[in-house]
Structure formats: structure tokens, C-alpha cells
Amino acid sequence: MEVKLFENDTSEHLEEDINAFLEKERPLAIDKIEYQVTPSEFCNSGLTFSALMLYEKFDKEINHGIED
């Protein structure tokens, strides 16, 4: 199992970051994604949007039982 942490200053950018990661890294089996919003003095909005994803990555060359 692998872990990926995403952080951004808006939920929209966080969603874009997660989608870009999923598109680039697939195929994945995602076990869990947890979201959190915390106050931050370093971001323009004053909030930090975070997501922690637990996943397993598969070899792109294996078809995982899917028949052509």
C-alpha cells in the first residue's frame, strides 16, 4: 500500500491535483481518501485543503483479468 498527500489553498485546485495524479498513475486500487481543511497563515484564503490517499499501484502492462 502506498500513501499520497495532496495540499492546496482551494478545494478546486486540490481536486485538479488529485485528478491529474489519478490520470498519470493509473491503474490504481484506491483504499481510502480522507479530506481535511485547516487554518493556514501561508495561503491566500487562510485555509489549507488536504487529502490523504491510500492506494495500491498496478503494473500498466498487466491486464488484470480483463479479457480483450
N, CA, C and O atoms as a Maestro MAE file, in Angstrom:
{
 s_m_m2io_version
 :::
 2.0.0
}

f_m_ct {
 s_m_title
 :::
 protein
 m_atom[272] {
  # First column is atom index #
  i_m_mmod_type
  r_m_x_coord
  r_m_y_coord
  r_m_z_coord
  i_m_residue_number
  s_m_chain_name
  s_m_pdb_residue_name
  s_m_pdb_atom_name
  i_m_atomic_number
  :::
  1 25 0.845 -1.172 0.000 1 A "MET " " N  " 7
  2 3 0.000 0.000 0.000 1 A "MET " " CA " 6
  3 2 0.896 1.243 0.000 1 A "MET " " C  " 6
  4 15 1.893 1.293 0.721 1 A "MET " " O  " 8
  5 25 0.546 2.225 -0.794 2 A "GLU " " N  " 7
  6 3 1.290 3.476 -0.865 2 A "GLU " " CA " 6
  7 2 0.412 4.617 -0.383 2 A "GLU " " C  " 6
  8 15 -0.812 4.495 -0.326 2 A "GLU " " O  " 8
  9 25 1.049 5.729 -0.036 3 A "VAL " " N  " 7
  10 3 0.349 6.897 0.503 3 A "VAL " " CA " 6
  11 2 0.705 8.113 -0.337 3 A "VAL " " C  " 6
  12 15 1.862 8.285 -0.720 3 A "VAL " " O  " 8
  13 25 -0.277 8.958 -0.629 4 A "LYS " " N  " 7
  14 3 -0.047 10.208 -1.344 4 A "LYS " " CA " 6
  15 2 -0.775 11.315 -0.605 4 A "LYS " " C  " 6
  16 15 -1.955 11.180 -0.284 4 A "LYS " " O  " 8
  17 25 -0.073 12.417 -0.331 5 A "LEU " " N  " 7
  18 3 -0.658 13.577 0.335 5 A "LEU " " CA " 6
  19 2 -0.765 14.713 -0.667 5 A "LEU " " C  " 6
  20 15 0.202 15.037 -1.357 5 A "LEU " " O  " 8
  21 25 -1.938 15.313 -0.745 6 A "PHE " " N  " 7
  22 3 -2.166 16.477 -1.601 6 A "PHE " " CA " 6
  23 2 -2.508 17.658 -0.695 6 A "PHE " " C  " 6
  24 15 -3.229 17.491 0.288 6 A "PHE " " O  " 8
  25 25 -1.998 18.851 -1.013 7 A "GLU " " N  " 7
  26 3 -2.367 20.057 -0.279 7 A "GLU " " CA " 6
  27 2 -2.487 21.214 -1.262 7 A "GLU " " C  " 6
  28 15 -1.701 21.326 -2.203 7 A "GLU " " O  " 8
  29 25 -3.473 22.070 -1.037 8 A "ASN " " N  " 7
  30 3 -3.622 23.258 -1.853 8 A "ASN " " CA " 6
  31 2 -4.408 24.300 -1.086 8 A "ASN " " C  " 6
  32 15 -4.918 24.030 0.002 8 A "ASN " " O  " 8
  33 25 -4.508 25.506 -1.660 9 A "ASP " " N  " 7
  34 3 -5.191 26.580 -0.950 9 A "ASP " " CA " 6
  35 2 -6.664 26.699 -1.322 9 A "ASP " " C  " 6
  36 15 -7.380 27.507 -0.731 9 A "ASP " " O  " 8
  37 25 -7.134 25.903 -2.297 10 A "THR " " N  " 7
  38 3 -8.567 25.870 -2.603 10 A "THR " " CA " 6
  39 2 -8.983 24.436 -2.893 10 A "THR " " C  " 6
  40 15 -8.165 23.616 -3.311 10 A "THR " " O  " 8
  41 25 -10.238 24.141 -2.673 11 A "SER " " N  " 7
  42 3 -10.722 22.794 -2.948 11 A "SER " " CA " 6
  43 2 -10.687 22.501 -4.450 11 A "SER " " C  " 6
  44 15 -10.476 21.357 -4.854 11 A "SER " " O  " 8
  45 25 -10.895 23.538 -5.285 12 A "GLU " " N  " 7
  46 3 -10.872 23.345 -6.738 12 A "GLU " " CA " 6
  47 2 -9.484 22.892 -7.194 12 A "GLU " " C  " 6
  48 15 -9.371 21.956 -7.986 12 A "GLU " " O  " 8
  49 25 -8.435 23.541 -6.706 13 A "HIS " " N  " 7
  50 3 -7.077 23.147 -7.090 13 A "HIS " " CA " 6
  51 2 -6.718 21.776 -6.516 13 A "HIS " " C  " 6
  52 15 -5.999 21.008 -7.156 13 A "HIS " " O  " 8
  53 25 -7.204 21.469 -5.339 14 A "LEU " " N  " 7
  54 3 -6.963 20.147 -4.756 14 A "LEU " " CA " 6
  55 2 -7.586 19.067 -5.637 14 A "LEU " " C  " 6
  56 15 -6.962 18.040 -5.904 14 A "LEU " " O  " 8
  57 25 -8.810 19.301 -6.084 15 A "GLU " " N  " 7
  58 3 -9.485 18.338 -6.960 15 A "GLU " " CA " 6
  59 2 -8.713 18.172 -8.273 15 A "GLU " " C  " 6
  60 15 -8.566 17.053 -8.765 15 A "GLU " " O  " 8
  61 25 -8.221 19.273 -8.843 16 A "GLU " " N  " 7
  62 3 -7.429 19.210 -10.078 16 A "GLU " " CA " 6
  63 2 -6.144 18.411 -9.865 16 A "GLU " " C  " 6
  64 15 -5.767 17.608 -10.718 16 A "GLU " " O  " 8
  65 25 -5.471 18.625 -8.737 17 A "ASP " " N  " 7
  66 3 -4.237 17.895 -8.430 17 A "ASP " " CA " 6
  67 2 -4.498 16.390 -8.299 17 A "ASP " " C  " 6
  68 15 -3.732 15.576 -8.814 17 A "ASP " " O  " 8
  69 25 -5.573 16.031 -7.613 18 A "ILE " " N  " 7
  70 3 -5.918 14.612 -7.434 18 A "ILE " " CA " 6
  71 2 -6.245 13.977 -8.782 18 A "ILE " " C  " 6
  72 15 -5.772 12.880 -9.079 18 A "ILE " " O  " 8
  73 25 -7.051 14.656 -9.601 19 A "ASN " " N  " 7
  74 3 -7.425 14.106 -10.906 19 A "ASN " " CA " 6
  75 2 -6.204 13.947 -11.817 19 A "ASN " " C  " 6
  76 15 -6.101 12.959 -12.544 19 A "ASN " " O  " 8
  77 25 -5.284 14.910 -11.784 20 A "ALA " " N  " 7
  78 3 -4.064 14.814 -12.599 20 A "ALA " " CA " 6
  79 2 -3.211 13.625 -12.150 20 A "ALA " " C  " 6
  80 15 -2.654 12.908 -12.981 20 A "ALA " " O  " 8
  81 25 -3.110 13.417 -10.830 21 A "PHE " " N  " 7
  82 3 -2.358 12.281 -10.307 21 A "PHE " " CA " 6
  83 2 -2.987 10.966 -10.740 21 A "PHE " " C  " 6
  84 15 -2.286 10.056 -11.184 21 A "PHE " " O  " 8
  85 25 -4.308 10.862 -10.612 22 A "LEU " " N  " 7
  86 3 -5.004 9.630 -10.982 22 A "LEU " " CA " 6
  87 2 -4.858 9.330 -12.466 22 A "LEU " " C  " 6
  88 15 -4.678 8.175 -12.852 22 A "LEU " " O  " 8
  89 25 -4.933 10.355 -13.295 23 A "GLU " " N  " 7
  90 3 -4.790 10.165 -14.741 23 A "GLU " " CA " 6
  91 2 -3.383 9.688 -15.090 23 A "GLU " " C  " 6
  92 15 -3.216 8.821 -15.948 23 A "GLU " " O  " 8
  93 25 -2.378 10.248 -14.432 24 A "LYS " " N  " 7
  94 3 -0.988 9.914 -14.725 24 A "LYS " " CA " 6
  95 2 -0.589 8.549 -14.175 24 A "LYS " " C  " 6
  96 15 0.184 7.836 -14.816 24 A "LYS " " O  " 8
  97 25 -1.091 8.170 -13.014 25 A "GLU " " N  " 7
  98 3 -0.619 6.989 -12.301 25 A "GLU " " CA " 6
  99 2 -1.460 5.735 -12.482 25 A "GLU " " C  " 6
  100 15 -1.097 4.687 -11.949 25 A "GLU " " O  " 8
  101 25 -2.552 5.798 -13.202 26 A "ARG " " N  " 7
  102 3 -3.416 4.626 -13.265 26 A "ARG " " CA " 6
  103 2 -2.740 3.443 -13.899 26 A "ARG " " C  " 6
  104 15 -1.781 3.657 -14.641 26 A "ARG " " O  " 8
  105 25 -3.140 2.240 -13.681 27 A "PRO " " N  " 7
  106 3 -4.289 1.827 -12.859 27 A "PRO " " CA " 6
  107 2 -3.934 1.740 -11.370 27 A "PRO " " C  " 6
  108 15 -2.859 1.277 -10.990 27 A "PRO " " O  " 8
  109 25 -4.865 2.197 -10.558 28 A "LEU " " N  " 7
  110 3 -4.711 2.174 -9.106 28 A "LEU " " CA " 6
  111 2 -5.926 1.515 -8.471 28 A "LEU " " C  " 6
  112 15 -7.032 1.567 -9.009 28 A "LEU " " O  " 8
  113 25 -5.704 0.899 -7.328 29 A "ALA " " N  " 7
  114 3 -6.806 0.465 -6.469 29 A "ALA " " CA " 6
  115 2 -6.752 1.375 -5.246 29 A "ALA " " C  " 6
  116 15 -5.832 1.279 -4.433 29 A "ALA " " O  " 8
  117 25 -7.740 2.255 -5.121 30 A "ILE " " N  " 7
  118 3 -7.754 3.227 -4.027 30 A "ILE " " CA " 6
  119 2 -8.475 2.612 -2.839 30 A "ILE " " C  " 6
  120 15 -9.625 2.186 -2.942 30 A "ILE " " O  " 8
  121 25 -7.781 2.574 -1.712 31 A "ASP " " N  " 7
  122 3 -8.349 2.018 -0.490 31 A "ASP " " CA " 6
  123 2 -9.149 3.073 0.263 31 A "ASP " " C  " 6
  124 15 -10.235 2.797 0.773 31 A "ASP " " O  " 8
  125 25 -8.601 4.287 0.328 32 A "LYS " " N  " 7
  126 3 -9.266 5.325 1.123 32 A "LYS " " CA " 6
  127 2 -8.720 6.694 0.731 32 A "LYS " " C  " 6
  128 15 -7.529 6.832 0.452 32 A "LYS " " O  " 8
  129 25 -9.582 7.701 0.709 33 A "ILE " " N  " 7
  130 3 -9.154 9.096 0.589 33 A "ILE " " CA " 6
  131 2 -9.818 9.858 1.721 33 A "ILE " " C  " 6
  132 15 -11.040 9.830 1.866 33 A "ILE " " O  " 8
  133 25 -9.008 10.539 2.522 34 A "GLU " " N  " 7
  134 3 -9.520 11.359 3.611 34 A "GLU " " CA " 6
  135 2 -9.192 12.817 3.333 34 A "GLU " " C  " 6
  136 15 -8.078 13.146 2.926 34 A "GLU " " O  " 8
  137 25 -10.178 13.693 3.557 35 A "TYR " " N  " 7
  138 3 -10.012 15.122 3.309 35 A "TYR " " CA " 6
  139 2 -10.000 15.882 4.621 35 A "TYR " " C  " 6
  140 15 -10.590 15.454 5.613 35 A "TYR " " O  " 8
  141 25 -9.311 17.032 4.607 36 A "GLN " " N  " 7
  142 3 -9.240 17.859 5.806 36 A "GLN " " CA " 6
  143 2 -9.032 19.310 5.388 36 A "GLN " " C  " 6
  144 15 -8.322 19.585 4.420 36 A "GLN " " O  " 8
  145 25 -9.642 20.230 6.108 37 A "VAL " " N  " 7
  146 3 -9.432 21.663 5.897 37 A "VAL " " CA " 6
  147 2 -8.933 22.244 7.207 37 A "VAL " " C  " 6
  148 15 -9.556 22.075 8.255 37 A "VAL " " O  " 8
  149 25 -7.797 22.933 7.134 38 A "THR " " N  " 7
  150 3 -7.213 23.508 8.344 38 A "THR " " CA " 6
  151 2 -6.857 24.977 8.113 38 A "THR " " C  " 6
  152 15 -6.558 25.371 6.985 38 A "THR " " O  " 8
  153 25 -6.887 25.783 9.162 39 A "PRO " " N  " 7
  154 3 -6.459 27.183 9.024 39 A "PRO " " CA " 6
  155 2 -4.971 27.250 8.677 39 A "PRO " " C  " 6
  156 15 -4.177 26.426 9.132 39 A "PRO " " O  " 8
  157 25 -4.610 28.239 7.867 40 A "SER " " N  " 7
  158 3 -3.214 28.405 7.487 40 A "SER " " CA " 6
  159 2 -2.906 29.874 7.318 40 A "SER " " C  " 6
  160 15 -3.699 30.612 6.733 40 A "SER " " O  " 8
  161 25 -1.772 30.305 7.820 41 A "GLU " " N  " 7
  162 3 -1.367 31.690 7.620 41 A "GLU " " CA " 6
  163 2 -0.592 31.859 6.332 41 A "GLU " " C  " 6
  164 15 -0.295 32.986 5.934 41 A "GLU " " O  " 8
  165 25 -0.256 30.753 5.665 42 A "PHE " " N  " 7
  166 3 0.606 30.814 4.492 42 A "PHE " " CA " 6
  167 2 -0.158 30.842 3.167 42 A "PHE " " C  " 6
  168 15 0.449 31.085 2.124 42 A "PHE " " O  " 8
  169 25 -1.467 30.601 3.179 43 A "CYS " " N  " 7
  170 3 -2.254 30.569 1.944 43 A "CYS " " CA " 6
  171 2 -3.105 31.823 1.834 43 A "CYS " " C  " 6
  172 15 -3.464 32.432 2.842 43 A "CYS " " O  " 8
  173 25 -3.428 32.208 0.594 44 A "ASN " " N  " 7
  174 3 -4.235 33.410 0.349 44 A "ASN " " CA " 6
  175 2 -5.602 33.326 1.013 44 A "ASN " " C  " 6
  176 15 -6.087 34.323 1.547 44 A "ASN " " O  " 8
  177 25 -6.226 32.166 0.989 45 A "SER " " N  " 7
  178 3 -7.572 32.011 1.534 45 A "SER " " CA " 6
  179 2 -7.575 31.853 3.052 45 A "SER " " C  " 6
  180 15 -8.623 31.957 3.689 45 A "SER " " O  " 8
  181 25 -6.393 31.600 3.633 46 A "GLY " " N  " 7
  182 3 -6.318 31.350 5.058 46 A "GLY " " CA " 6
  183 2 -6.635 29.916 5.432 46 A "GLY " " C  " 6
  184 15 -6.668 29.571 6.613 46 A "GLY " " O  " 8
  185 25 -6.873 29.068 4.417 47 A "LEU " " N  " 7
  186 3 -7.186 27.668 4.661 47 A "LEU " " CA " 6
  187 2 -6.258 26.781 3.830 47 A "LEU " " C  " 6
  188 15 -5.809 27.168 2.751 47 A "LEU " " O  " 8
  189 25 -5.983 25.592 4.349 48 A "THR " " N  " 7
  190 3 -5.259 24.585 3.585 48 A "THR " " CA " 6
  191 2 -6.182 23.390 3.400 48 A "THR " " C  " 6
  192 15 -6.693 22.835 4.373 48 A "THR " " O  " 8
  193 25 -6.395 22.995 2.151 49 A "PHE " " N  " 7
  194 3 -7.206 21.831 1.816 49 A "PHE " " CA " 6
  195 2 -6.254 20.669 1.589 49 A "PHE " " C  " 6
  196 15 -5.358 20.748 0.749 49 A "PHE " " O  " 8
  197 25 -6.448 19.597 2.331 50 A "SER " " N  " 7
  198 3 -5.550 18.447 2.253 50 A "SER " " CA " 6
  199 2 -6.341 17.176 1.971 50 A "SER " " C  " 6
  200 15 -7.500 17.038 2.364 50 A "SER " " O  " 8
  201 25 -5.679 16.251 1.278 51 A "ALA " " N  " 7
  202 3 -6.253 14.922 1.056 51 A "ALA " " CA " 6
  203 2 -5.138 13.902 1.226 51 A "ALA " " C  " 6
  204 15 -4.030 14.081 0.719 51 A "ALA " " O  " 8
  205 25 -5.444 12.841 1.942 52 A "LEU " " N  " 7
  206 3 -4.520 11.729 2.141 52 A "LEU " " CA " 6
  207 2 -5.126 10.515 1.456 52 A "LEU " " C  " 6
  208 15 -6.236 10.100 1.788 52 A "LEU " " O  " 8
  209 25 -4.393 9.942 0.494 53 A "MET " " N  " 7
  210 3 -4.913 8.808 -0.263 53 A "MET " " CA " 6
  211 2 -4.053 7.585 -0.010 53 A "MET " " C  " 6
  212 15 -2.827 7.649 -0.107 53 A "MET " " O  " 8
  213 25 -4.696 6.467 0.317 54 A "LEU " " N  " 7
  214 3 -4.025 5.176 0.437 54 A "LEU " " CA " 6
  215 2 -4.385 4.376 -0.803 54 A "LEU " " C  " 6
  216 15 -5.562 4.237 -1.135 54 A "LEU " " O  " 8
  217 25 -3.380 3.850 -1.487 55 A "TYR " " N  " 7
  218 3 -3.655 3.170 -2.744 55 A "TYR " " CA " 6
  219 2 -2.625 2.084 -3.026 55 A "TYR " " C  " 6
  220 15 -1.561 2.023 -2.408 55 A "TYR " " O  " 8
  221 25 -2.980 1.234 -3.977 56 A "GLU " " N  " 7
  222 3 -2.065 0.223 -4.485 56 A "GLU " " CA " 6
  223 2 -1.936 0.451 -5.979 56 A "GLU " " C  " 6
  224 15 -2.939 0.600 -6.677 56 A "GLU " " O  " 8
  225 25 -0.714 0.480 -6.470 57 A "LYS " " N  " 7
  226 3 -0.461 0.740 -7.887 57 A "LYS " " CA " 6
  227 2 -0.212 -0.576 -8.617 57 A "LYS " " C  " 6
  228 15 0.507 -1.444 -8.121 57 A "LYS " " O  " 8
  229 25 -0.813 -0.718 -9.799 58 A "PHE " " N  " 7
  230 3 -0.655 -1.916 -10.605 58 A "PHE " " CA " 6
  231 2 0.262 -1.631 -11.788 58 A "PHE " " C  " 6
  232 15 0.376 -0.494 -12.245 58 A "PHE " " O  " 8
  233 25 0.904 -2.670 -12.269 59 A "ASP " " N  " 7
  234 3 1.746 -2.573 -13.451 59 A "ASP " " CA " 6
  235 2 0.852 -2.308 -14.662 59 A "ASP " " C  " 6
  236 15 -0.132 -3.015 -14.877 59 A "ASP " " O  " 8
  237 25 1.191 -1.303 -15.441 60 A "LYS " " N  " 7
  238 3 0.375 -0.936 -16.599 60 A "LYS " " CA " 6
  239 2 0.394 -1.993 -17.692 60 A "LYS " " C  " 6
  240 15 -0.479 -1.994 -18.559 60 A "LYS " " O  " 8
  241 25 1.371 -2.890 -17.668 61 A "GLU " " N  " 7
  242 3 1.487 -3.905 -18.712 61 A "GLU " " CA " 6
  243 2 0.589 -5.120 -18.461 61 A "GLU " " C  " 6
  244 15 0.380 -5.923 -19.371 61 A "GLU " " O  " 8
  245 25 0.067 -5.265 -17.268 62 A "ILE " " N  " 7
  246 3 -0.776 -6.411 -16.910 62 A "ILE " " CA " 6
  247 2 -2.230 -6.022 -17.121 62 A "ILE " " C  " 6
  248 15 -2.628 -4.921 -16.739 62 A "ILE " " O  " 8
  249 25 -3.037 -6.900 -17.721 63 A "ASN " " N  " 7
  250 3 -4.425 -6.526 -17.977 63 A "ASN " " CA " 6
  251 2 -5.364 -6.879 -16.826 63 A "ASN " " C  " 6
  252 15 -6.565 -6.629 -16.938 63 A "ASN " " O  " 8
  253 25 -4.876 -7.446 -15.733 64 A "HIS " " N  " 7
  254 3 -5.633 -7.691 -14.506 64 A "HIS " " CA " 6
  255 2 -6.917 -8.467 -14.703 64 A "HIS " " C  " 6
  256 15 -7.946 -8.147 -14.108 64 A "HIS " " O  " 8
  257 25 -6.852 -9.505 -15.552 65 A "GLY " " N  " 7
  258 3 -8.017 -10.359 -15.721 65 A "GLY " " CA " 6
  259 2 -9.068 -9.827 -16.654 65 A "GLY " " C  " 6
  260 15 -10.116 -10.451 -16.819 65 A "GLY " " O  " 8
  261 25 -8.818 -8.682 -17.276 66 A "ILE " " N  " 7
  262 3 -9.782 -8.124 -18.224 66 A "ILE " " CA " 6
  263 2 -9.517 -8.755 -19.578 66 A "ILE " " C  " 6
  264 15 -8.404 -8.689 -20.098 66 A "ILE " " O  " 8
  265 25 -10.532 -9.357 -20.136 67 A "GLU " " N  " 7
  266 3 -10.362 -10.019 -21.427 67 A "GLU " " CA " 6
  267 2 -10.545 -9.025 -22.552 67 A "GLU " " C  " 6
  268 15 -11.406 -8.147 -22.493 67 A "GLU " " O  " 8
  269 25 -9.721 -9.174 -23.583 68 A "ASP " " N  " 7
  270 3 -9.830 -8.278 -24.754 68 A "ASP " " CA " 6
  271 2 -10.989 -8.689 -25.621 68 A "ASP " " C  " 6
  272 15 -11.245 -8.062 -26.649 68 A "ASP " " O  " 8
  :::
 }
 m_bond[271] {
  # First column is bond index #
  i_m_from
  i_m_to
  i_m_order
  :::
  1 1 2 1
  2 2 3 1
  3 3 4 2
  4 3 5 1
  5 5 6 1
  6 6 7 1
  7 7 8 2
  8 7 9 1
  9 9 10 1
  10 10 11 1
  11 11 12 2
  12 11 13 1
  13 13 14 1
  14 14 15 1
  15 15 16 2
  16 15 17 1
  17 17 18 1
  18 18 19 1
  19 19 20 2
  20 19 21 1
  21 21 22 1
  22 22 23 1
  23 23 24 2
  24 23 25 1
  25 25 26 1
  26 26 27 1
  27 27 28 2
  28 27 29 1
  29 29 30 1
  30 30 31 1
  31 31 32 2
  32 31 33 1
  33 33 34 1
  34 34 35 1
  35 35 36 2
  36 35 37 1
  37 37 38 1
  38 38 39 1
  39 39 40 2
  40 39 41 1
  41 41 42 1
  42 42 43 1
  43 43 44 2
  44 43 45 1
  45 45 46 1
  46 46 47 1
  47 47 48 2
  48 47 49 1
  49 49 50 1
  50 50 51 1
  51 51 52 2
  52 51 53 1
  53 53 54 1
  54 54 55 1
  55 55 56 2
  56 55 57 1
  57 57 58 1
  58 58 59 1
  59 59 60 2
  60 59 61 1
  61 61 62 1
  62 62 63 1
  63 63 64 2
  64 63 65 1
  65 65 66 1
  66 66 67 1
  67 67 68 2
  68 67 69 1
  69 69 70 1
  70 70 71 1
  71 71 72 2
  72 71 73 1
  73 73 74 1
  74 74 75 1
  75 75 76 2
  76 75 77 1
  77 77 78 1
  78 78 79 1
  79 79 80 2
  80 79 81 1
  81 81 82 1
  82 82 83 1
  83 83 84 2
  84 83 85 1
  85 85 86 1
  86 86 87 1
  87 87 88 2
  88 87 89 1
  89 89 90 1
  90 90 91 1
  91 91 92 2
  92 91 93 1
  93 93 94 1
  94 94 95 1
  95 95 96 2
  96 95 97 1
  97 97 98 1
  98 98 99 1
  99 99 100 2
  100 99 101 1
  101 101 102 1
  102 102 103 1
  103 103 104 2
  104 103 105 1
  105 105 106 1
  106 106 107 1
  107 107 108 2
  108 107 109 1
  109 109 110 1
  110 110 111 1
  111 111 112 2
  112 111 113 1
  113 113 114 1
  114 114 115 1
  115 115 116 2
  116 115 117 1
  117 117 118 1
  118 118 119 1
  119 119 120 2
  120 119 121 1
  121 121 122 1
  122 122 123 1
  123 123 124 2
  124 123 125 1
  125 125 126 1
  126 126 127 1
  127 127 128 2
  128 127 129 1
  129 129 130 1
  130 130 131 1
  131 131 132 2
  132 131 133 1
  133 133 134 1
  134 134 135 1
  135 135 136 2
  136 135 137 1
  137 137 138 1
  138 138 139 1
  139 139 140 2
  140 139 141 1
  141 141 142 1
  142 142 143 1
  143 143 144 2
  144 143 145 1
  145 145 146 1
  146 146 147 1
  147 147 148 2
  148 147 149 1
  149 149 150 1
  150 150 151 1
  151 151 152 2
  152 151 153 1
  153 153 154 1
  154 154 155 1
  155 155 156 2
  156 155 157 1
  157 157 158 1
  158 158 159 1
  159 159 160 2
  160 159 161 1
  161 161 162 1
  162 162 163 1
  163 163 164 2
  164 163 165 1
  165 165 166 1
  166 166 167 1
  167 167 168 2
  168 167 169 1
  169 169 170 1
  170 170 171 1
  171 171 172 2
  172 171 173 1
  173 173 174 1
  174 174 175 1
  175 175 176 2
  176 175 177 1
  177 177 178 1
  178 178 179 1
  179 179 180 2
  180 179 181 1
  181 181 182 1
  182 182 183 1
  183 183 184 2
  184 183 185 1
  185 185 186 1
  186 186 187 1
  187 187 188 2
  188 187 189 1
  189 189 190 1
  190 190 191 1
  191 191 192 2
  192 191 193 1
  193 193 194 1
  194 194 195 1
  195 195 196 2
  196 195 197 1
  197 197 198 1
  198 198 199 1
  199 199 200 2
  200 199 201 1
  201 201 202 1
  202 202 203 1
  203 203 204 2
  204 203 205 1
  205 205 206 1
  206 206 207 1
  207 207 208 2
  208 207 209 1
  209 209 210 1
  210 210 211 1
  211 211 212 2
  212 211 213 1
  213 213 214 1
  214 214 215 1
  215 215 216 2
  216 215 217 1
  217 217 218 1
  218 218 219 1
  219 219 220 2
  220 219 221 1
  221 221 222 1
  222 222 223 1
  223 223 224 2
  224 223 225 1
  225 225 226 1
  226 226 227 1
  227 227 228 2
  228 227 229 1
  229 229 230 1
  230 230 231 1
  231 231 232 2
  232 231 233 1
  233 233 234 1
  234 234 235 1
  235 235 236 2
  236 235 237 1
  237 237 238 1
  238 238 239 1
  239 239 240 2
  240 239 241 1
  241 241 242 1
  242 242 243 1
  243 243 244 2
  244 243 245 1
  245 245 246 1
  246 246 247 1
  247 247 248 2
  248 247 249 1
  249 249 250 1
  250 250 251 1
  251 251 252 2
  252 251 253 1
  253 253 254 1
  254 254 255 1
  255 255 256 2
  256 255 257 1
  257 257 258 1
  258 258 259 1
  259 259 260 2
  260 259 261 1
  261 261 262 1
  262 262 263 1
  263 263 264 2
  264 263 265 1
  265 265 266 1
  266 266 267 1
  267 267 268 2
  268 267 269 1
  269 269 270 1
  270 270 271 1
  271 271 272 2
  :::
 }
}
